Structure formats: C-alpha cells, structure tokens
Amino acid sequence: MAANVLTESINISCPPAEVFDFIVDVENGRRWFPGIGEISAEDSLAPGTPGKRYAVQLIKPNGDPLSSTIAVTRCTPGQELAVEAQVLGSTLTTSYRVEPSNGDGTRFSWVLDSDAHGLRAAIRERVMRKVLRAKVVKALEGLRLILERDEERAMTAVRIHRFGPAREVTAVEPYAPRPTPGKGEVLVAQIASSINHIDVARRGGYGRKLLGLKGVKGMPMILGNDVYGEVVSVGPGVEGFTSGDTVFGAKPPSAQGAFAQYVAAPAKMLRHAPKDVGANQLAASPYAFFSAWGPLVGDCGLNEENGPNSSVFIQGGGGAVGSCAIAIAKSFGAFVATNCGPDDIERVRDMGADAVFDYREGELAGNLSNFDIAFCTANPDAEDQMLALLRKGADARYTTVIHPTMRLGDELGAFKGLMRAKKTLGALNKQLRDAKQKAHWSMYKGNTEALEALAGLLSSGRLKLRIAKHFPLAEMVAAQELMEAGVSGKLVVDIG
C-alpha cells in the first residue's frame, strides 16, 4: 500500500473545469510548478490520456537536476490527474485533484505518495517532506496567482529553476509571488537594476555551497543585487522611509533578488536617492561600490586620516569595481595609480587617477613601486606583479575580490573549502611576513557608511560608471549572454 509523503491544498477563485484544464495541459505549462521540475512530452497522445509519458527534469535541493520519466496512470476529467515516476528505486505517484469550493471556486490539492517500504524509505520520505513542503506551498501560490491573474499580489520576475546556461534555466514569469517585507526590510517597486558578474556566475552554480550556509538557497531563485525604485511599504522596525520615497542601494546575495518588479531589501542597505543623480548611476553603482569599499576601507584601513599619506594601486580601474575604488581612494586624498583598457584611460584620468597605464603594456613592477595598497579587481593571475608593487617594511596591504574561496567551497564542500581557503591565504601571508606585508581575500559586505559615501561621490560627479547598454527585464537572457561574451561598461536593467 502506498504511503502518503505530502499533501498540500489551496483555494483558487476559478471554476474547477478551468483549473483542471490548466493542470492537464502540462505540455503548455511546463514551468507551472517551478523549483520542482520541468516537463516535456515524449509521445503524441493527448494531454491527460492514461499511458502518456513525459521526460522530467527534477530539481534537487542543491539545484542539481535529476532526470526521470513520468506516465499518466489515471485521469478523471474535471476531478483528478495522476502520474507515476520511478525515482531512486521507488515509485512516486503525484495526484492533482480539483473539487468545487466556495461557489464557483476550486479546492486544488497536490498529493505525493510512495510505494517504498522500510527504514531507508521512511528516512527518505521524511527528508522529501521537509524539502518539498516549502516548495510546494510556494508553487501552489504561484499557480493561484496565474489562474486568478492577481495583479495585486503578483509580479513579473526573472527566475532560474536550476543552475546552468542562461537560455536553458532562465524564465521571465509574469505571476511570481510578490514578496512581503519582513522585520527591518523595505518593499521597493523597482525602477531599474544592473547586472554584476556575480549574477552570471551564481546562475551557473558558483558559490552555492558557501552561500547555502547563509541560507541563500532554494529554487526558483531570483538573482540581482542593485536596488533603485520607490518604497511601497516598510516592515516592522523600519524608520526613516515611507511609501513613495525614492531609494537606492544593494541587497546582499539572496534567493529573492532584484531582477523583479518588487524586491524586499534590508533598510540598512538603502538610502534616499540623491535628486541630482540620474537613474543609470543609481541603478548601476551600489553593489560595485560596496565591493570596492570593503577591501580598501575594511581590509586595508584607508580613511581620511591616513589617506593623504597613502599610495594605492588599483588593477582594472576601468571596470565598475575599479572605478569605484579610484573614487573612494581619491576621496580620502590618496595617490592613485591604475591600469585599464585604452578606451577608459581618459575617463579614469577625469575621475582623478594620478597615474594611468594601458594594461596592454604588460609588467607593472618595472614602472611602479612602494605602494601602501595594491587592489586586484580584474586579473588574479597578476598577483605576483601586484605584490611586487608593495612597499617593504611598512605594513603594506594586498587585497583582492577575485580569489578561490567560493570555488573551493563548490569543489570540496563548504567546510573543507573554507579550511583550504584559509590555509592557502595563511601560506601567502607567511611568505609576506618578513616584508611586513599582508594579504586579504575580501568578501562582499555592505554598510551604511559606504552608501552615504557613494551618494556624495555620485552627487559631486566624482564617480560616474560607464553604461554600456540597457535591457528590459524581459530580455534578461540576452543581457546575461552579452555579459558572458564580454562587455565594457555596466548593463542596466529597466524594470519600472
């Protein structure tokens, strides 16, 4: 006898026949149950016909795919559709049931049964129940939003359903559930955002082990970090923001990010948008600025007091993080040297860089030396050159945002990866000890002080990122593919 693994239901204010027809037409609604699986037909039988078979790509909790085949075992028109799948040596039966409720409404139920027996099966079913429940509840709410066309509780969002190439895993969904701001959060109606390299990398699975330790996991997932829009509502404990305020900032990496019409972001990571700054810069700069502030200010201790007596070399000054780093260092009065591509040389000089080199000239150490800080933002293979630029015997610092911590976590597992990263960085610092130098591997961290500094630099015009192109939210696949192909400048995503 089959054992019930999970049962979840939801009320939908549509007639049962309409709900049932939608469920039966799985070939036209292959993503209607996002985060659990995608379905494609294997034969030409009509949808809902017993015996019809489908290829299924199930999604494991870690985002990996698990291929299977399902077949329709029974179909009672207007009442129930049941399919069976062979998974992990047992038969799982999923039933979709509809019944009248509240007049013209429908009570829709999703039921999962298993024929497995024994201790192993019991443990597996318990794990499945724990993993699936939240996904099923979310998916049922998404189904309700689609069928009811509930514009007040839905939003258009770009979601991925597993890790992989943009064209294969990305979906623009017009009826994704709209988030509700939690304690300390602000709900923002997005006007624009921007794509950062971390978004493309995460879509491919980069960092999922270590980010998973921080709760950044689960499918479907919305990527994106840069926030620029209008406040819709505020969560408990939020002060200083009210409905209608225009704000900007960045949300830390999460499973419910900024590539959507609405985003719930921590209030401490947002600020009122300067009225004298254009939308492009407000949408494109926050995440990149935080990524530069942490290494220079947090790791290397650059500030107003020591800045005028400091010299900073910034590798990749033409990029978004590099440009932000130049603006930060110059705001503290430091001497700044950088390298960049030929198209960025004049813009970087206009931002205040004291010495600018074409990166195609190659070796740096022959031209430069005795820097207090060397900051890598582009090419980790040049680490030896960067270290050779540092002053000896003066507590000089090397810092980088491109290091193997996330990759090691993915390859070795979170704990082993962290230990290997710590050991590798420790070995490097041991080599630098005699010269009284130190190396830092910087991880992203936003803070209010950085956001205030960003607002000031944008308003004064001392920071202006290059904007390469605009994309509407619906063209996110093309935008990510352009980012992967290589583009000079930021890609802005128009949402509002």
C-alpha positions in Angstrom: 0.0 0.0 0.0 1.3 3.4 -0.9 2.3 5.8 1.9 1.5 9.4 1.7 4.6 11.6 1.7 3.0 15.1 1.3 -0.4 16.7 0.8 -1.0 20.4 0.2 -4.0 22.3 -0.9 -5.1 25.8 -1.9 -8.3 27.6 -2.7 -8.5 29.2 -6.2 -11.3 31.5 -7.2 -11.7 29.9 -10.7 -14.2 27.2 -11.8 -12.9 23.6 -11.3 -13.0 22.9 -15.0 -10.7 25.8 -15.8 -8.2 24.7 -13.1 -8.3 21.1 -14.3 -7.8 22.0 -17.9 -4.7 24.1 -17.0 -3.2 21.2 -15.0 -3.9 18.7 -17.7 -2.2 20.8 -20.3 1.2 20.2 -18.9 2.9 20.5 -22.3 1.9 24.1 -22.5 2.6 24.8 -18.8 5.9 23.0 -18.3 7.1 25.6 -15.8 3.9 26.0 -13.8 5.4 24.1 -10.9 8.7 26.0 -10.7 11.5 24.8 -8.5 10.4 21.2 -8.5 10.6 20.1 -12.1 10.2 20.8 -15.8 8.2 18.5 -18.1 8.2 17.8 -21.8 6.1 15.3 -23.7 7.7 12.1 -25.1 4.8 11.0 -27.3 1.9 12.4 -29.3 -1.0 11.2 -27.1 -3.4 13.9 -25.9 -2.6 15.6 -22.6 -4.2 13.7 -19.7 -4.5 10.4 -21.6 -3.6 7.4 -19.4 -0.3 6.0 -20.8 1.1 9.3 -22.0 4.7 9.7 -21.0 6.8 12.7 -20.1 10.5 13.5 -19.6 11.0 15.2 -16.3 13.9 17.3 -15.1 13.5 17.3 -11.3 15.4 19.8 -9.2 17.4 18.6 -6.2 17.6 20.8 -3.1 21.1 21.9 -4.1 19.9 23.0 -7.5 21.3 20.0 -9.4 19.0 18.3 -12.0 17.7 14.7 -11.6 16.2 13.2 -14.8 13.2 10.9 -14.7 10.3 9.8 -16.7 6.6 10.0 -15.7 3.5 8.5 -17.1 -0.2 9.4 -16.7 -1.8 6.5 -14.8 -5.3 7.8 -14.4 -7.4 10.7 -15.4 -10.9 11.5 -14.3 -12.0 14.6 -16.3 -12.7 17.6 -14.2 -11.6 15.8 -11.0 -8.2 14.1 -10.9 -5.0 13.6 -12.8 -2.3 11.1 -11.5 1.2 10.5 -12.8 3.8 8.0 -11.7 7.6 8.4 -11.7 10.4 6.0 -11.0 12.8 7.8 -8.7 15.6 6.4 -6.6 14.3 2.9 -6.9 10.8 3.6 -5.8 7.5 4.7 -7.5 6.3 8.1 -6.7 2.7 8.9 -7.5 1.6 12.6 -7.8 -2.1 13.4 -7.9 -3.6 16.7 -8.9 -7.2 16.9 -7.6 -9.9 19.6 -8.0 -13.2 19.9 -6.3 -15.8 22.7 -6.1 -15.3 25.2 -3.2 -17.0 28.5 -2.2 -19.5 28.6 -5.0 -17.6 28.9 -8.3 -14.2 28.4 -6.7 -11.9 25.4 -6.6 -10.1 23.5 -3.9 -6.9 22.3 -5.6 -4.8 19.5 -3.9 -1.3 18.3 -4.7 -0.7 14.8 -3.3 2.5 12.8 -3.3 2.5 9.0 -2.5 5.4 6.5 -2.4 5.3 2.7 -2.6 8.7 2.3 -0.9 9.0 0.5 2.5 11.5 0.0 5.2 13.7 2.3 7.4 15.6 3.8 4.4 12.3 4.7 2.7 10.9 6.2 5.8 14.0 8.4 6.3 14.0 9.4 2.6 10.3 10.3 2.7 10.9 12.4 5.8 13.6 14.3 4.1 11.5 14.7 1.0 8.6 16.0 3.1 10.9 18.6 4.7 12.5 19.7 1.4 9.3 19.8 -0.7 6.8 21.3 1.6 8.0 24.9 1.3 8.5 24.5 -2.5 5.0 23.1 -3.0 3.4 25.8 -0.9 5.2 28.4 -3.0 4.4 26.7 -6.2 0.7 26.5 -5.3 0.6 30.2 -4.5 2.2 30.8 -7.9 -0.4 28.7 -9.6 -3.2 30.6 -7.9 -1.7 33.9 -9.0 -1.5 32.7 -12.6 -5.1 31.4 -12.7 -6.6 34.3 -10.8 -4.5 36.9 -12.6 -4.0 38.5 -9.2 -2.1 41.7 -10.2 -2.1 43.0 -6.6 -0.2 40.0 -5.2 1.9 39.0 -8.3 4.8 40.5 -10.1 7.0 39.9 -13.1 10.3 38.3 -12.1 13.2 36.7 -13.8 13.7 33.3 -12.0 16.1 30.4 -12.5 14.9 26.9 -11.8 18.3 25.2 -11.7 21.9 26.1 -12.3 23.1 26.2 -15.9 23.3 28.3 -19.1 21.1 31.4 -19.2 19.0 30.2 -22.2 18.2 26.9 -20.5 17.4 27.8 -16.9 16.1 31.4 -17.0 12.4 32.2 -17.2 10.6 35.6 -17.2 7.5 34.9 -15.2 4.6 37.4 -15.0 2.9 35.9 -12.0 5.7 35.3 -9.5 4.6 35.9 -5.9 5.3 39.4 -4.7 7.5 39.5 -1.5 6.3 40.8 1.8 8.8 43.0 3.8 10.0 41.3 7.0 11.5 42.9 10.1 13.9 45.6 9.1 13.0 45.4 5.4 11.6 47.8 2.8 9.5 46.7 -0.1 10.6 48.6 -3.2 8.9 48.8 -6.6 12.0 48.6 -8.8 12.7 51.2 -11.5 16.0 49.7 -12.6 18.8 47.4 -11.6 22.1 46.3 -13.1 23.9 43.0 -13.9 27.1 42.3 -12.0 29.5 39.5 -12.8 28.4 37.7 -9.6 24.9 37.3 -11.0 26.1 35.5 -14.1 28.4 33.3 -12.0 25.7 32.4 -9.5 23.4 31.4 -12.3 25.9 28.8 -13.2 26.1 27.5 -9.6 29.2 29.5 -8.4 29.2 29.9 -4.6 26.2 27.8 -3.9 27.8 25.7 -1.2 29.0 28.7 0.9 26.0 30.9 0.2 23.9 27.9 1.1 25.4 28.1 4.6 24.0 31.6 4.8 20.5 30.5 3.8 20.9 31.6 0.2 19.4 28.6 -1.5 16.3 27.0 -2.9 14.7 27.1 -6.3 13.2 29.0 -8.0 15.7 31.8 -7.4 15.7 35.5 -8.3 19.2 36.9 -8.9 20.3 40.5 -8.8 21.5 42.9 -6.1 21.3 46.5 -7.2 18.1 48.3 -6.0 16.7 51.5 -7.3 13.0 52.3 -7.0 10.1 53.6 -4.9 9.1 52.4 -1.5 5.8 50.6 -1.4 5.7 49.6 2.2 8.0 49.0 5.2 8.3 46.1 7.6 8.4 46.2 11.4 11.1 48.2 13.0 11.9 50.4 9.9 12.2 54.1 10.4 13.2 56.9 8.0 11.4 55.5 5.0 7.8 55.9 3.9 5.7 55.0 0.9 6.6 56.9 -2.2 10.3 57.6 -1.2 12.8 57.0 -4.0 15.6 54.9 -2.7 18.8 53.1 -3.9 21.2 50.6 -2.5 22.1 47.0 -2.8 20.7 43.8 -1.4 23.2 41.1 -0.3 23.2 37.9 -2.4 19.9 36.1 -1.8 17.4 33.8 -3.3 14.9 36.6 -3.8 16.9 39.3 -5.5 16.5 42.4 -7.5 15.6 41.2 -11.0 11.9 41.6 -10.4 9.2 44.3 -10.2 9.4 44.3 -6.4 12.2 43.5 -4.0 12.3 43.3 -0.2 15.6 44.7 0.9 17.2 45.5 4.3 16.5 49.1 5.2 20.1 49.5 6.4 21.3 48.7 2.8 19.1 51.5 1.3 19.3 55.3 1.2 17.1 58.1 -0.1 18.3 58.6 -3.7 20.1 61.9 -4.4 17.8 64.0 -6.6 20.7 65.4 -8.7 21.9 61.9 -9.8 20.5 60.1 -12.9 18.8 56.7 -12.8 21.6 55.0 -14.6 24.2 55.7 -11.9 21.8 55.0 -9.1 20.9 51.6 -10.5 24.5 50.6 -11.6 26.8 51.6 -8.8 25.7 50.3 -5.3 26.9 46.6 -5.5 30.1 47.6 -7.2 30.8 50.4 -4.7 30.3 48.0 -1.7 32.6 45.6 -3.4 35.3 48.3 -3.5 34.7 49.8 -0.1 35.2 46.6 1.8 38.7 45.9 0.5 40.0 49.4 0.7 38.3 50.7 3.9 37.5 47.4 5.8 40.6 45.3 4.9 43.3 47.9 4.3 42.0 50.6 6.7 42.1 53.5 4.3 40.5 56.6 5.8 40.5 60.4 5.9 43.4 60.5 8.4 45.9 58.2 6.6 44.6 58.8 3.0 46.8 61.9 2.2 49.9 59.9 3.0 48.9 56.7 1.2 49.6 55.4 -2.2 47.1 53.0 -3.8 47.5 50.9 -7.0 44.1 49.7 -8.4 44.2 47.0 -11.0 41.4 47.3 -13.6 40.4 50.9 -13.0 38.1 51.0 -16.0 35.8 48.4 -14.6 32.9 49.1 -12.2 34.6 48.0 -9.0 37.9 49.6 -10.2 36.3 52.9 -10.9 34.6 52.9 -7.5 37.9 52.1 -5.9 39.5 55.1 -7.6 36.7 57.4 -6.4 37.0 56.1 -2.8 40.8 56.4 -2.6 40.8 59.9 -4.1 38.0 61.0 -1.7 40.5 60.2 1.1 43.3 62.1 -0.6 45.4 59.1 -1.6 47.8 59.0 -4.6 46.2 56.6 -7.1 47.7 54.7 -9.9 45.8 52.2 -12.1 45.8 50.3 -15.3 42.9 49.9 -17.7 41.9 49.4 -21.3 42.7 52.2 -23.9 39.0 53.2 -24.1 38.9 54.0 -20.4 42.1 55.9 -20.0 40.7 59.5 -20.4 37.6 58.7 -18.2 39.8 57.2 -15.5 42.0 60.3 -15.6 39.0 62.5 -15.3 38.0 60.6 -12.2 41.3 61.8 -10.6 43.7 58.9 -11.1 47.2 60.3 -10.8 48.9 57.7 -13.0 47.1 55.7 -15.6 48.7 52.8 -17.6 47.4 50.8 -20.6 47.1 47.2 -19.3 48.5 46.0 -22.7 51.9 47.4 -21.7 52.3 44.3 -19.5 54.6 44.2 -16.5 53.9 46.8 -13.8 56.7 46.4 -11.4 59.3 47.9 -13.7 57.4 51.2 -13.7 55.9 51.4 -10.2 56.9 50.5 -6.7 56.5 51.4 -3.0 52.7 51.3 -2.8 50.9 51.1 0.5 47.9 49.3 -1.0 47.5 47.1 -4.1 43.9 46.2 -5.0 43.1 43.5 -7.6 39.7 43.8 -9.3 40.3 42.1 -12.6 43.1 39.6 -13.1 44.2 37.3 -10.3 47.0 35.8 -12.4 48.9 39.1 -11.9 49.1 38.5 -8.2 52.9 38.3 -8.2 53.1 41.6 -10.0 50.7 43.2 -7.6 52.7 42.0 -4.6 55.9 43.4 -6.2 54.4 46.9 -6.2 54.1 47.0 -2.4 56.3 48.9 0.0 58.5 46.7 2.1 58.7 47.1 5.9 55.7 49.4 6.1 52.6 47.1 6.8 51.6 47.4 3.1 48.4 45.6 2.1 47.4 43.5 -0.9 43.6 42.9 -1.2 41.5 41.2 -3.9 37.9 40.5 -4.7 38.9 37.7 -7.1 40.0 34.7 -5.0 39.2 30.9 -4.9 37.2 30.8 -1.6 33.8 30.3 -3.3 35.3 27.9 -5.9 36.9 25.8 -3.3 33.7 25.6 -1.4 31.9 24.3 -4.5 34.6 21.8 -5.3 35.4 20.5 -1.8 32.2 21.3 0.2 31.6 24.3 2.4 33.7 23.3 5.4 36.6 21.8 3.6 36.6 24.6 1.1 36.8 27.2 3.8 39.6 25.4 5.5 41.5 25.1 2.3 41.0 28.8 1.5 42.1 29.8 5.0 45.2 27.6 4.7 46.1 29.0 1.2 45.7 32.6 2.4 47.7 31.8 5.5 50.6 30.4 3.5 50.6 33.6 1.4 50.7 35.8 4.5 53.5 33.7 5.9 55.6 34.5 2.8 54.8 38.2 3.2 55.6 38.4 7.0 59.3 39.3 6.7 58.4 42.2 4.4 55.7 43.3 6.9 53.1 43.0 4.3 49.7 41.4 4.5 47.2 39.9 2.0 43.4 39.9 2.3 40.7 38.0 0.4 37.7 40.3 0.5 34.1 39.1 0.7 31.1 41.3 -0.1 29.7 43.3 2.7 27.5 46.4 2.5 27.2 49.1 5.2 25.5 52.5 5.8 28.8 54.4 5.8 29.7 53.2 2.3 26.2 54.1 1.0 26.5 57.6 2.3 29.9 58.0 0.7 28.5 56.7 -2.6 25.7 59.2 -2.5 28.2 62.0 -2.0 30.5 60.9 -4.8 27.7 60.5 -7.3 26.2 63.9 -6.4 29.6 65.6 -6.8 30.3 63.8 -10.1 33.5 62.3 -8.8 32.1 58.8 -9.6 30.5 58.0 -12.9 30.4 54.5 -14.2 30.3 53.7 -17.9 26.9 52.5 -19.1 27.2 50.1 -22.0 23.6 49.2 -22.7 20.0 49.0 -21.4 17.9 45.8 -21.4 14.2 45.4 -20.4 13.6 42.8 -17.8 12.1 40.5 -20.4 15.4 40.3 -22.2 17.5 39.1 -19.3 18.8 36.1 -21.1 20.3 38.3 -23.9 21.7 40.6 -21.2 23.5 37.8 -19.4 24.8 36.3 -22.6 26.3 39.7 -23.5 27.9 39.9 -20.1 29.4 36.5 -20.5 30.7 37.4 -24.0 32.5 40.4 -22.6 31.3 44.0 -22.5 33.0 47.2 -21.4 30.6 49.0 -19.1 27.6 48.3 -17.0 24.4 46.7 -18.3 21.3 48.4 -16.8 18.1 46.5 -16.5 15.0 48.7 -17.0 12.1 47.5 -14.8 9.7 50.2 -13.8 
